[in-house]
Amino acid sequence: MRALALLVLLAHPAVAEEGATLFRLHCSSCHAIEPGAPAGAGPNLEGLAARGVAGDAVFDYSPALQAGREAGRRWDAASLRAFMADPDEAFPGSWMSPAGPATAAPRDAIARFLMGEGG
């Protein structure tokens, strides 16, 4: 994730900076993105683009997210945006609370940042 994040910063510094800033503002109280950082109230999201739903091996996920993993679901920017908008609609019974940012633009920037997309 670090190398991917660095490539995003080099290719699209303003977009990556916005996503990183919004992640820190809205998500970092529960989620880490640093390699090896312990999980908090939410799982570590480092490397999210390369793993499936409920892909942090040390985090205790809700049965809803475990079922998503068992079904082979993977994260992409669209599924992250939907999850941040309404976690319980995306995965009924998930334990994520509260939802992410209230409007679509910051959710999109965070999703693109986490997925390593520059623009």
MOPAC internal coordinates of N, CA, C and O (Angstrom, degrees):
PM7 1SCF
backbone

  N    0.0000 0     0.00 0     0.00 0    0    0    0
  C    1.4515 1     0.00 0     0.00 0    1    0    0
  C    1.5161 1   110.25 1     0.00 0    2    1    0
  O    1.2310 1   119.94 1   141.20 1    3    2    1
  N    1.3423 1   117.72 1   -38.80 1    3    2    1
  C    1.4584 1   119.82 1  -179.57 1    5    3    2
  C    1.5119 1   111.60 1   -59.03 1    6    5    3
  O    1.2310 1   120.26 1   132.37 1    7    6    5
  N    1.3319 1   117.10 1   -47.63 1    7    6    5
  C    1.4635 1   120.38 1   179.93 1    9    7    6
  C    1.5146 1   110.48 1   -63.23 1   10    9    7
  O    1.2310 1   120.36 1   138.44 1   11   10    9
  N    1.3112 1   116.91 1   -41.56 1   11   10    9
  C    1.4621 1   121.00 1   178.48 1   13   11   10
  C    1.5223 1   110.73 1   -64.77 1   14   13   11
  O    1.2310 1   120.40 1   136.39 1   15   14   13
  N    1.3300 1   116.84 1   -43.61 1   15   14   13
  C    1.4669 1   120.00 1   178.23 1   17   15   14
  C    1.5205 1   110.78 1   -62.77 1   18   17   15
  O    1.2310 1   120.23 1   141.48 1   19   18   17
  N    1.3318 1   117.16 1   -38.52 1   19   18   17
  C    1.4622 1   120.82 1   177.98 1   21   19   18
  C    1.5196 1   110.43 1   -63.78 1   22   21   19
  O    1.2310 1   119.79 1   137.20 1   23   22   21
  N    1.3373 1   118.00 1   -42.80 1   23   22   21
  C    1.4602 1   120.79 1   177.73 1   25   23   22
  C    1.5249 1   111.36 1   -61.73 1   26   25   23
  O    1.2310 1   120.50 1   139.86 1   27   26   25
  N    1.3233 1   116.65 1   -40.14 1   27   26   25
  C    1.4635 1   120.35 1   178.12 1   29   27   26
  C    1.5188 1   109.53 1   -63.46 1   30   29   27
  O    1.2310 1   120.48 1   135.25 1   31   30   29
  N    1.3293 1   116.69 1   -44.75 1   31   30   29
  C    1.4651 1   119.94 1   179.88 1   33   31   30
  C    1.5188 1   111.81 1   -61.18 1   34   33   31
  O    1.2310 1   120.61 1   140.53 1   35   34   33
  N    1.3192 1   116.45 1   -39.47 1   35   34   33
  C    1.4577 1   119.54 1  -179.91 1   37   35   34
  C    1.5221 1   111.70 1   -70.86 1   38   37   35
  O    1.2310 1   120.41 1   140.91 1   39   38   37
  N    1.3222 1   116.83 1   -39.09 1   39   38   37
  C    1.4612 1   120.45 1  -176.45 1   41   39   38
  C    1.5327 1   112.06 1   -80.05 1   42   41   39
  O    1.2310 1   120.22 1   142.15 1   43   42   41
  N    1.3074 1   117.18 1   -37.85 1   43   42   41
  C    1.4692 1   122.04 1  -175.33 1   45   43   42
  C    1.5267 1   109.08 1  -140.84 1   46   45   43
  O    1.2310 1   119.55 1  -109.96 1   47   46   45
  N    1.3376 1   118.47 1    70.04 1   47   46   45
  C    1.4610 1   119.76 1  -172.53 1   49   47   46
  C    1.5228 1   114.05 1   -59.90 1   50   49   47
  O    1.2310 1   119.17 1   140.33 1   51   50   49
  N    1.3138 1   119.19 1   -39.67 1   51   50   49
  C    1.4679 1   120.38 1  -178.03 1   53   51   50
  C    1.5232 1   111.30 1   -67.72 1   54   53   51
  O    1.2310 1   120.18 1   137.87 1   55   54   53
  N    1.3320 1   117.26 1   -42.13 1   55   54   53
  C    1.4662 1   121.32 1  -179.78 1   57   55   54
  C    1.5204 1   110.24 1   -66.64 1   58   57   55
  O    1.2310 1   120.25 1   133.47 1   59   58   57
  N    1.3206 1   117.12 1   -46.53 1   59   58   57
  C    1.4587 1   120.90 1  -179.33 1   61   59   58
  C    1.5215 1   110.69 1   -64.91 1   62   61   59
  O    1.2310 1   120.31 1   138.63 1   63   62   61
  N    1.3181 1   117.02 1   -41.37 1   63   62   61
  C    1.4682 1   121.30 1   178.72 1   65   63   62
  C    1.5231 1   110.33 1   -61.48 1   66   65   63
  O    1.2310 1   120.31 1   136.03 1   67   66   65
  N    1.3206 1   117.02 1   -43.97 1   67   66   65
  C    1.4624 1   120.84 1   178.74 1   69   67   66
  C    1.5269 1   110.67 1   -59.94 1   70   69   67
  O    1.2310 1   120.30 1   132.35 1   71   70   69
  N    1.3295 1   117.04 1   -47.65 1   71   70   69
  C    1.4583 1   120.66 1   179.66 1   73   71   70
  C    1.5181 1   112.35 1   -62.58 1   74   73   71
  O    1.2310 1   120.23 1   138.31 1   75   74   73
  N    1.3381 1   117.17 1   -41.69 1   75   74   73
  C    1.4627 1   121.16 1   178.87 1   77   75   74
  C    1.5219 1   110.87 1   -64.82 1   78   77   75
  O    1.2310 1   120.79 1   136.95 1   79   78   77
  N    1.3139 1   116.09 1   -43.05 1   79   78   77
  C    1.4684 1   120.46 1   179.25 1   81   79   78
  C    1.5239 1   110.76 1   -63.43 1   82   81   79
  O    1.2310 1   120.49 1   134.47 1   83   82   81
  N    1.3153 1   116.67 1   -45.53 1   83   82   81
  C    1.4660 1   120.45 1   179.60 1   85   83   82
  C    1.5251 1   111.63 1   -66.52 1   86   85   83
  O    1.2310 1   120.30 1   143.83 1   87   86   85
  N    1.3400 1   117.03 1   -36.17 1   87   86   85
  C    1.4648 1   120.18 1   175.39 1   89   87   86
  C    1.5296 1   109.58 1   -60.03 1   90   89   87
  O    1.2310 1   120.71 1   131.35 1   91   90   89
  N    1.3475 1   116.25 1   -48.65 1   91   90   89
  C    1.4669 1   119.19 1   179.86 1   93   91   90
  C    1.5300 1   110.79 1   -59.33 1   94   93   91
  O    1.2310 1   120.14 1   139.13 1   95   94   93
  N    1.3074 1   117.34 1   -40.87 1   95   94   93
  C    1.4570 1   122.00 1  -177.36 1   97   95   94
  C    1.5295 1   112.73 1   -69.11 1   98   97   95
  O    1.2310 1   120.21 1   135.90 1   99   98   97
  N    1.3276 1   117.20 1   -44.10 1   99   98   97
  C    1.4649 1   121.52 1  -171.37 1  101   99   98
  C    1.5259 1   115.25 1  -101.86 1  102  101   99
  O    1.2310 1   119.67 1   156.80 1  103  102  101
  N    1.3185 1   118.23 1   -23.20 1  103  102  101
  C    1.4637 1   119.49 1  -167.35 1  105  103  102
  C    1.5274 1   115.27 1  -121.94 1  106  105  103
  O    1.2310 1   120.11 1   153.91 1  107  106  105
  N    1.3272 1   117.39 1   -26.09 1  107  106  105
  C    1.4596 1   120.18 1  -169.27 1  109  107  106
  C    1.5196 1   114.17 1   -70.86 1  110  109  107
  O    1.2310 1   119.26 1   166.93 1  111  110  109
  N    1.3208 1   119.02 1   -13.07 1  111  110  109
  C    1.4630 1   118.40 1   176.29 1  113  111  110
  C    1.5307 1   110.88 1   -69.96 1  114  113  111
  O    1.2310 1   120.02 1   158.79 1  115  114  113
  N    1.3175 1   117.56 1   -21.21 1  115  114  113
  C    1.4719 1   121.85 1   179.26 1  117  115  114
  C    1.5229 1   113.28 1  -116.70 1  118  117  115
  O    1.2310 1   119.75 1   153.19 1  119  118  117
  N    1.3366 1   118.09 1   -26.81 1  119  118  117
  C    1.4685 1   121.91 1  -173.43 1  121  119  118
  C    1.5227 1   111.75 1  -121.81 1  122  121  119
  O    1.2310 1   120.61 1   -41.65 1  123  122  121
  N    1.3226 1   116.44 1   138.35 1  123  122  121
  C    1.4576 1   123.02 1   170.72 1  125  123  122
  C    1.5281 1   107.97 1  -100.32 1  126  125  123
  O    1.2310 1   120.60 1   -19.25 1  127  126  125
  N    1.3179 1   116.46 1   160.75 1  127  126  125
  C    1.4689 1   121.02 1   172.87 1  129  127  126
  C    1.5294 1   111.41 1  -130.14 1  130  129  127
  O    1.2310 1   120.50 1  -177.98 1  131  130  129
  N    1.3202 1   116.66 1     2.02 1  131  130  129
  C    1.4569 1   120.48 1   179.81 1  133  131  130
  C    1.5301 1   109.86 1   -82.28 1  134  133  131
  O    1.2310 1   120.28 1   -41.82 1  135  134  133
  N    1.3345 1   117.06 1   138.18 1  135  134  133
  C    1.4651 1   119.51 1   178.76 1  137  135  134
  C    1.5246 1   111.29 1   -56.43 1  138  137  135
  O    1.2310 1   120.74 1   -48.52 1  139  138  137
  N    1.3114 1   116.19 1   131.48 1  139  138  137
  C    1.4532 1   121.84 1   176.33 1  141  139  138
  C    1.5188 1   115.28 1    78.84 1  142  141  139
  O    1.2310 1   119.72 1   175.65 1  143  142  141
  N    1.3264 1   118.13 1    -4.35 1  143  142  141
  C    1.4645 1   119.90 1   178.41 1  145  143  142
  C    1.5221 1   108.80 1   -67.02 1  146  145  143
  O    1.2310 1   120.58 1   -37.51 1  147  146  145
  N    1.3208 1   116.50 1   142.49 1  147  146  145
  C    1.4678 1   118.19 1  -179.98 1  149  147  146
  C    1.5266 1   111.61 1   -69.00 1  150  149  147
  O    1.2310 1   121.65 1   -25.46 1  151  150  149
  N    1.3031 1   114.45 1   154.54 1  151  150  149
  C    1.4602 1   120.29 1   175.01 1  153  151  150
  C    1.5174 1   108.33 1   -68.59 1  154  153  151
  O    1.2310 1   121.17 1   -28.96 1  155  154  153
  N    1.3108 1   115.36 1   151.04 1  155  154  153
  C    1.4589 1   121.20 1   173.40 1  157  155  154
  C    1.5106 1   107.65 1  -108.74 1  158  157  155
  O    1.2310 1   120.99 1    45.48 1  159  158  157
  N    1.3264 1   115.71 1  -134.52 1  159  158  157
  C    1.4653 1   119.51 1   175.18 1  161  159  158
  C    1.5257 1   109.96 1   -65.15 1  162  161  159
  O    1.2310 1   120.74 1   153.88 1  163  162  161
  N    1.3320 1   116.18 1   -26.12 1  163  162  161
  C    1.4605 1   122.51 1   175.94 1  165  163  162
  C    1.5181 1   109.47 1  -120.62 1  166  165  163
  O    1.2310 1   119.92 1   -13.08 1  167  166  165
  N    1.3246 1   117.75 1   166.92 1  167  166  165
  C    1.4644 1   121.07 1  -178.07 1  169  167  166
  C    1.5287 1   112.32 1   -70.70 1  170  169  167
  O    1.2310 1   121.01 1   -20.54 1  171  170  169
  N    1.3220 1   115.67 1   159.46 1  171  170  169
  C    1.4588 1   121.49 1   171.13 1  173  171  170
  C    1.5271 1   106.82 1   -68.05 1  174  173  171
  O    1.2310 1   120.62 1   -48.83 1  175  174  173
  N    1.3234 1   116.42 1   131.17 1  175  174  173
  C    1.4668 1   120.86 1  -176.12 1  177  175  174
  C    1.5231 1   112.82 1  -100.53 1  178  177  175
  O    1.2310 1   119.57 1  -170.85 1  179  178  177
  N    1.3193 1   118.42 1     9.15 1  179  178  177
  C    1.4617 1   121.35 1   177.49 1  181  179  178
  C    1.5240 1   108.80 1   -59.46 1  182  181  179
  O    1.2310 1   120.67 1   -48.31 1  183  182  181
  N    1.3236 1   116.32 1   131.69 1  183  182  181
  C    1.4591 1   120.93 1   178.15 1  185  183  182
  C    1.5150 1   114.09 1    74.68 1  186  185  183
  O    1.2310 1   119.87 1  -161.32 1  187  186  185
  N    1.3102 1   117.85 1    18.68 1  187  186  185
  C    1.4600 1   121.42 1  -175.82 1  189  187  186
  C    1.5236 1   112.84 1   -56.15 1  190  189  187
  O    1.2310 1   120.28 1   144.29 1  191  190  189
  N    1.3262 1   117.07 1   -35.71 1  191  190  189
  C    1.4701 1   120.44 1  -177.68 1  193  191  190
  C    1.5221 1   112.38 1   -63.47 1  194  193  191
  O    1.2310 1   120.22 1   157.69 1  195  194  193
  N    1.3151 1   117.19 1   -22.31 1  195  194  193
  C    1.4587 1   120.65 1  -175.80 1  197  195  194
  C    1.5249 1   113.31 1  -102.52 1  198  197  195
  O    1.2310 1   120.28 1  -172.47 1  199  198  197
  N    1.3127 1   117.07 1     7.53 1  199  198  197
  C    1.4646 1   117.26 1  -176.90 1  201  199  198
  C    1.5201 1   111.22 1  -132.38 1  202  201  199
  O    1.2310 1   121.59 1   -13.00 1  203  202  201
  N    1.3019 1   114.56 1   167.00 1  203  202  201
  C    1.4509 1   120.38 1  -179.69 1  205  203  202
  C    1.5162 1   112.28 1   -88.05 1  206  205  203
  O    1.2310 1   121.48 1    -1.03 1  207  206  205
  N    1.3070 1   114.77 1   178.97 1  207  206  205
  C    1.4599 1   122.10 1   175.46 1  209  207  206
  C    1.5223 1   108.40 1   -58.63 1  210  209  207
  O    1.2310 1   120.69 1   -39.46 1  211  210  209
  N    1.3226 1   116.29 1   140.54 1  211  210  209
  C    1.4696 1   123.23 1  -179.10 1  213  211  210
  C    1.5218 1   110.46 1    56.94 1  214  213  211
  O    1.2310 1   120.88 1  -135.53 1  215  214  213
  N    1.3359 1   115.93 1    44.47 1  215  214  213
  C    1.4570 1   120.85 1  -173.19 1  217  215  214
  C    1.5111 1   116.51 1   -94.40 1  218  217  215
  O    1.2310 1   118.88 1  -178.43 1  219  218  217
  N    1.3309 1   119.75 1     1.57 1  219  218  217
  C    1.4639 1   121.34 1   175.66 1  221  219  218
  C    1.5269 1   106.96 1   -86.96 1  222  221  219
  O    1.2310 1   120.50 1   -69.94 1  223  222  221
  N    1.3140 1   116.66 1   110.06 1  223  222  221
  C    1.4652 1   121.92 1  -171.83 1  225  223  222
  C    1.5240 1   113.74 1   -61.24 1  226  225  223
  O    1.2310 1   119.49 1   158.64 1  227  226  225
  N    1.3288 1   118.59 1   -21.36 1  227  226  225
  C    1.4635 1   119.65 1  -175.96 1  229  227  226
  C    1.5270 1   113.21 1  -102.37 1  230  229  227
  O    1.2310 1   119.64 1  -179.51 1  231  230  229
  N    1.3367 1   118.29 1     0.49 1  231  230  229
  C    1.4616 1   119.72 1  -177.40 1  233  231  230
  C    1.5265 1   110.67 1   -95.85 1  234  233  231
  O    1.2310 1   120.74 1   -36.24 1  235  234  233
  N    1.3270 1   116.19 1   143.76 1  235  234  233
  C    1.4655 1   122.85 1   178.40 1  237  235  234
  C    1.5278 1   109.26 1   -90.23 1  238  237  235
  O    1.2310 1   120.43 1   -86.18 1  239  238  237
  N    1.3192 1   116.79 1    93.82 1  239  238  237
  C    1.4650 1   122.35 1  -177.22 1  241  239  238
  C    1.5153 1   111.81 1   -81.46 1  242  241  239
  O    1.2310 1   121.44 1   -22.00 1  243  242  241
  N    1.3244 1   114.84 1   158.00 1  243  242  241
  C    1.4644 1   121.07 1   174.11 1  245  243  242
  C    1.5290 1   108.85 1   -65.44 1  246  245  243
  O    1.2310 1   120.41 1   -23.51 1  247  246  245
  N    1.3357 1   116.82 1   156.49 1  247  246  245
  C    1.4595 1   118.99 1   175.02 1  249  247  246
  C    1.5323 1   112.79 1   -56.03 1  250  249  247
  O    1.2310 1   120.12 1   146.98 1  251  250  249
  N    1.3378 1   117.37 1   -33.02 1  251  250  249
  C    1.4706 1   120.66 1   179.80 1  253  251  250
  C    1.5267 1   110.93 1   -62.76 1  254  253  251
  O    1.2310 1   120.11 1   135.35 1  255  254  253
  N    1.3267 1   117.39 1   -44.65 1  255  254  253
  C    1.4626 1   119.71 1   179.02 1  257  255  254
  C    1.5239 1   111.32 1   -73.59 1  258  257  255
  O    1.2310 1   119.81 1   145.66 1  259  258  257
  N    1.3288 1   117.98 1   -34.34 1  259  258  257
  C    1.4654 1   120.06 1   175.00 1  261  259  258
  C    1.5268 1   110.39 1   -60.87 1  262  261  259
  O    1.2310 1   120.32 1   140.60 1  263  262  261
  N    1.3336 1   117.00 1   -39.40 1  263  262  261
  C    1.4639 1   120.80 1   177.28 1  265  263  262
  C    1.5243 1   110.36 1   -64.46 1  266  265  263
  O    1.2310 1   120.04 1   142.76 1  267  266  265
  N    1.3364 1   117.52 1   -37.24 1  267  266  265
  C    1.4598 1   120.88 1   175.40 1  269  267  266
  C    1.5135 1   111.76 1   -61.46 1  270  269  267
  O    1.2310 1   120.49 1   138.99 1  271  270  269
  N    1.3280 1   116.67 1   -41.01 1  271  270  269
  C    1.4710 1   120.84 1   176.83 1  273  271  270
  C    1.5261 1   110.07 1   -63.37 1  274  273  271
  O    1.2310 1   120.77 1   133.10 1  275  274  273
  N    1.3162 1   116.12 1   -46.90 1  275  274  273
  C    1.4684 1   120.67 1  -178.85 1  277  275  274
  C    1.5195 1   111.75 1   -62.33 1  278  277  275
  O    1.2310 1   120.36 1   150.85 1  279  278  277
  N    1.3312 1   116.92 1   -29.15 1  279  278  277
  C    1.4632 1   121.27 1   178.56 1  281  279  278
  C    1.5298 1   112.05 1   -83.41 1  282  281  279
  O    1.2310 1   120.61 1   178.04 1  283  282  281
  N    1.3310 1   116.43 1    -1.96 1  283  282  281
  C    1.4570 1   120.25 1   178.00 1  285  283  282
  C    1.5193 1   114.64 1    80.88 1  286  285  283
  O    1.2310 1   120.04 1  -162.44 1  287  286  285
  N    1.3266 1   117.52 1    17.56 1  287  286  285
  C    1.4658 1   119.88 1  -179.74 1  289  287  286
  C    1.5225 1   110.14 1   -69.60 1  290  289  287
  O    1.2310 1   121.59 1   -35.56 1  291  290  289
  N    1.3323 1   114.55 1   144.44 1  291  290  289
  C    1.4593 1   121.43 1  -179.22 1  293  291  290
  C    1.5177 1   108.74 1  -124.98 1  294  293  291
  O    1.2310 1   121.22 1   -26.07 1  295  294  293
  N    1.3176 1   115.27 1   153.93 1  295  294  293
  C    1.4587 1   120.59 1   176.38 1  297  295  294
  C    1.5125 1   110.64 1   -81.37 1  298  297  295
  O    1.2310 1   120.89 1   -38.51 1  299  298  297
  N    1.3069 1   115.90 1   141.49 1  299  298  297
  C    1.4584 1   123.37 1   167.30 1  301  299  298
  C    1.5308 1   105.48 1  -143.44 1  302  301  299
  O    1.2310 1   120.15 1    -4.16 1  303  302  301
  N    1.3184 1   117.32 1   175.84 1  303  302  301
  C    1.4641 1   119.41 1  -176.31 1  305  303  302
  C    1.5284 1   111.81 1   -59.47 1  306  305  303
  O    1.2310 1   119.96 1   139.81 1  307  306  305
  N    1.3233 1   117.68 1   -40.19 1  307  306  305
  C    1.4654 1   120.38 1  -178.65 1  309  307  306
  C    1.5306 1   111.55 1   -65.46 1  310  309  307
  O    1.2310 1   120.21 1   136.47 1  311  310  309
  N    1.3279 1   117.20 1   -43.53 1  311  310  309
  C    1.4632 1   118.89 1  -179.26 1  313  311  310
  C    1.5275 1   111.04 1   -69.54 1  314  313  311
  O    1.2310 1   119.93 1   146.84 1  315  314  313
  N    1.3257 1   117.74 1   -33.16 1  315  314  313
  C    1.4680 1   120.14 1   175.78 1  317  315  314
  C    1.5263 1   111.24 1   -66.26 1  318  317  315
  O    1.2310 1   120.67 1   136.44 1  319  318  317
  N    1.3310 1   116.33 1   -43.56 1  319  318  317
  C    1.4712 1   119.48 1   177.87 1  321  319  318
  C    1.5317 1   110.25 1   -58.98 1  322  321  319
  O    1.2310 1   120.32 1   134.72 1  323  322  321
  N    1.3159 1   117.00 1   -45.28 1  323  322  321
  C    1.4644 1   121.02 1   179.76 1  325  323  322
  C    1.5266 1   111.05 1   -63.50 1  326  325  323
  O    1.2310 1   120.26 1   139.04 1  327  326  325
  N    1.3131 1   117.10 1   -40.96 1  327  326  325
  C    1.4599 1   121.37 1  -179.78 1  329  327  326
  C    1.5271 1   110.56 1   -66.06 1  330  329  327
  O    1.2310 1   120.16 1   137.06 1  331  330  329
  N    1.3253 1   117.30 1   -42.94 1  331  330  329
  C    1.4639 1   119.85 1   178.34 1  333  331  330
  C    1.5322 1   111.31 1   -66.03 1  334  333  331
  O    1.2310 1   120.33 1   145.18 1  335  334  333
  N    1.3205 1   116.98 1   -34.82 1  335  334  333
  C    1.4687 1   120.29 1  -179.44 1  337  335  334
  C    1.5244 1   111.49 1   -68.42 1  338  337  335
  O    1.2310 1   120.16 1   138.14 1  339  338  337
  N    1.3227 1   117.30 1   -41.86 1  339  338  337
  C    1.4659 1   121.39 1  -177.93 1  341  339  338
  C    1.5260 1   108.87 1  -158.74 1  342  341  339
  O    1.2310 1   120.77 1   -93.00 1  343  342  341
  N    1.3386 1   116.13 1    87.00 1  343  342  341
  C    1.4707 1   119.07 1  -176.96 1  345  343  342
  C    1.5259 1   113.77 1   -55.00 1  346  345  343
  O    1.2310 1   120.41 1   141.38 1  347  346  345
  N    1.3272 1   116.83 1   -38.62 1  347  346  345
  C    1.4611 1   118.94 1  -176.30 1  349  347  346
  C    1.5231 1   112.79 1   -74.46 1  350  349  347
  O    1.2310 1   120.21 1   156.20 1  351  350  349
  N    1.3178 1   117.19 1   -23.80 1  351  350  349
  C    1.4692 1   119.23 1   174.04 1  353  351  350
  C    1.5249 1   110.11 1   -76.44 1  354  353  351
  O    1.2310 1   120.63 1   140.27 1  355  354  353
  N    1.3268 1   116.39 1   -39.73 1  355  354  353
  C    1.4658 1   120.40 1  -179.06 1  357  355  354
  C    1.5314 1   111.45 1   -69.14 1  358  357  355
  O    1.2310 1   120.61 1   139.29 1  359  358  357
  N    1.3184 1   116.44 1   -40.71 1  359  358  357
  C    1.4645 1   123.34 1   179.04 1  361  359  358
  C    1.5250 1   107.36 1  -138.91 1  362  361  359
  O    1.2310 1   119.91 1   -93.87 1  363  362  361
  N    1.3230 1   117.78 1    86.13 1  363  362  361
  C    1.4691 1   120.39 1  -177.71 1  365  363  362
  C    1.5327 1   111.33 1   -53.84 1  366  365  363
  O    1.2310 1   121.72 1   -54.58 1  367  366  365
  N    1.3277 1   114.31 1   125.42 1  367  366  365
  C    1.4583 1   119.94 1  -178.80 1  369  367  366
  C    1.5148 1   113.43 1    94.15 1  370  369  367
  O    1.2310 1   119.94 1  -176.06 1  371  370  369
  N    1.3269 1   117.72 1     3.94 1  371  370  369
  C    1.4667 1   118.87 1   178.13 1  373  371  370
  C    1.5204 1   108.97 1   -67.67 1  374  373  371
  O    1.2310 1   121.10 1   -20.32 1  375  374  373
  N    1.3023 1   115.51 1   159.68 1  375  374  373
  C    1.4569 1   120.38 1  -176.09 1  377  375  374
  C    1.5221 1   112.66 1   -98.07 1  378  377  375
  O    1.2310 1   119.08 1  -178.40 1  379  378  377
  N    1.3355 1   119.36 1     1.60 1  379  378  377
  C    1.4558 1   119.67 1  -178.35 1  381  379  378
  C    1.5186 1   109.65 1   -71.44 1  382  381  379
  O    1.2310 1   121.91 1   -51.59 1  383  382  381
  N    1.3025 1   113.94 1   128.41 1  383  382  381
  C    1.4537 1   120.29 1   178.21 1  385  383  382
  C    1.5111 1   107.18 1  -156.48 1  386  385  383
  O    1.2310 1   119.10 1   -42.11 1  387  386  385
  N    1.2786 1   119.33 1   137.89 1  387  386  385
  C    1.4529 1   127.87 1    -5.52 1  389  387  386
  C    1.5218 1   110.87 1   -81.41 1  390  389  387
  O    1.2310 1   121.58 1     0.51 1  391  390  389
  N    1.3090 1   114.59 1  -179.49 1  391  390  389
  C    1.4638 1   119.60 1   174.81 1  393  391  390
  C    1.5281 1   108.57 1   -65.09 1  394  393  391
  O    1.2310 1   120.67 1   -11.89 1  395  394  393
  N    1.3092 1   116.33 1   168.11 1  395  394  393
  C    1.4605 1   121.69 1   179.08 1  397  395  394
  C    1.5165 1   111.42 1   -73.62 1  398  397  395
  O    1.2310 1   120.11 1    24.29 1  399  398  397
  N    1.3194 1   117.39 1  -155.71 1  399  398  397
  C    1.4615 1   121.32 1  -178.42 1  401  399  398
  C    1.5289 1   111.72 1   -53.53 1  402  401  399
  O    1.2310 1   121.10 1   -31.68 1  403  402  401
  N    1.3268 1   115.50 1   148.32 1  403  402  401
  C    1.4631 1   121.83 1  -174.18 1  405  403  402
  C    1.5208 1   114.03 1   -71.65 1  406  405  403
  O    1.2310 1   119.85 1   156.49 1  407  406  405
  N    1.3336 1   117.89 1   -23.51 1  407  406  405
  C    1.4604 1   119.72 1  -176.66 1  409  407  406
  C    1.5249 1   110.97 1  -116.02 1  410  409  407
  O    1.2310 1   121.24 1   -17.90 1  411  410  409
  N    1.3129 1   115.24 1   162.10 1  411  410  409
  C    1.4663 1   121.65 1  -173.24 1  413  411  410
  C    1.5237 1   113.61 1   -68.32 1  414  413  411
  O    1.2310 1   119.16 1   141.76 1  415  414  413
  N    1.3144 1   119.21 1   -38.24 1  415  414  413
  C    1.4717 1   120.80 1  -174.24 1  417  415  414
  C    1.5230 1   112.88 1   -59.76 1  418  417  415
  O    1.2310 1   118.40 1   131.80 1  419  418  417
  N    1.3339 1   120.66 1   -48.20 1  419  418  417
  C    1.4586 1   118.22 1   177.87 1  421  419  418
  C    1.5253 1   112.96 1   -68.49 1  422  421  419
  O    1.2310 1   120.07 1   146.08 1  423  422  421
  N    1.3282 1   117.46 1   -33.92 1  423  422  421
  C    1.4739 1   118.94 1   176.58 1  425  423  422
  C    1.5189 1   109.96 1   -62.04 1  426  425  423
  O    1.2310 1   120.28 1   139.33 1  427  426  425
  N    1.3306 1   117.08 1   -40.67 1  427  426  425
  C    1.4563 1   121.18 1   178.99 1  429  427  426
  C    1.5290 1   110.90 1   -64.02 1  430  429  427
  O    1.2310 1   120.11 1   135.57 1  431  430  429
  N    1.3215 1   117.40 1   -44.43 1  431  430  429
  C    1.4697 1   120.74 1  -179.65 1  433  431  430
  C    1.5275 1   110.97 1   -63.04 1  434  433  431
  O    1.2310 1   120.16 1   138.10 1  435  434  433
  N    1.3192 1   117.30 1   -41.90 1  435  434  433
  C    1.4651 1   120.83 1   178.26 1  437  435  434
  C    1.5229 1   110.39 1   -65.39 1  438  437  435
  O    1.2310 1   120.14 1   134.54 1  439  438  437
  N    1.3157 1   117.33 1   -45.46 1  439  438  437
  C    1.4697 1   120.77 1   179.67 1  441  439  438
  C    1.5177 1   110.90 1   -60.30 1  442  441  439
  O    1.2310 1   120.02 1   134.49 1  443  442  441
  N    1.3245 1   117.57 1   -45.51 1  443  442  441
  C    1.4684 1   120.39 1   178.77 1  445  443  442
  C    1.5233 1   110.85 1   -63.26 1  446  445  443
  O    1.2310 1   120.04 1   140.17 1  447  446  445
  N    1.3215 1   117.52 1   -39.83 1  447  446  445
  C    1.4636 1   120.99 1   177.41 1  449  447  446
  C    1.5252 1   110.74 1   -61.66 1  450  449  447
  O    1.2310 1   120.33 1   130.28 1  451  450  449
  N    1.3250 1   116.98 1   -49.72 1  451  450  449
  C    1.4744 1   120.27 1  -177.95 1  453  451  450
  C    1.5277 1   111.98 1   -65.28 1  454  453  451
  O    1.2310 1   120.32 1   148.79 1  455  454  453
  N    1.3319 1   116.99 1   -31.21 1  455  454  453
  C    1.4596 1   119.84 1  -179.65 1  457  455  454
  C    1.5345 1   112.13 1   -89.39 1  458  457  455
  O    1.2310 1   120.33 1   178.13 1  459  458  457
  N    1.3296 1   116.98 1    -1.87 1  459  458  457
  C    1.4626 1   120.54 1   178.16 1  461  459  458
  C    1.5110 1   113.76 1    75.55 1  462  461  459
  O    1.2310 1   120.71 1  -156.34 1  463  462  461
  N    1.3188 1   116.25 1    23.66 1  463  462  461
  C    1.4687 1   120.88 1   179.66 1  465  463  462
  C    1.5186 1   108.91 1   -94.78 1  466  465  463
  O    1.2310 1   120.36 1   -46.80 1  467  466  465
  N    1.3296 1   116.91 1   133.20 1  467  466  465
  C    1.4495 1   119.92 1  -176.13 1  469  467  466
  C    1.4986 1   114.97 1   -88.53 1  470  469  467
  O    1.2310 1   118.10 1   156.01 1  471  470  469
  N    1.2425 1   121.23 1   -23.99 1  471  470  469
  C    1.4483 1   118.43 1  -175.89 1  473  471  470
  C    1.4353 1   111.47 1  -175.85 1  474  473  471
  O    1.2310 1   120.10 1   180.00 1  475  474  473

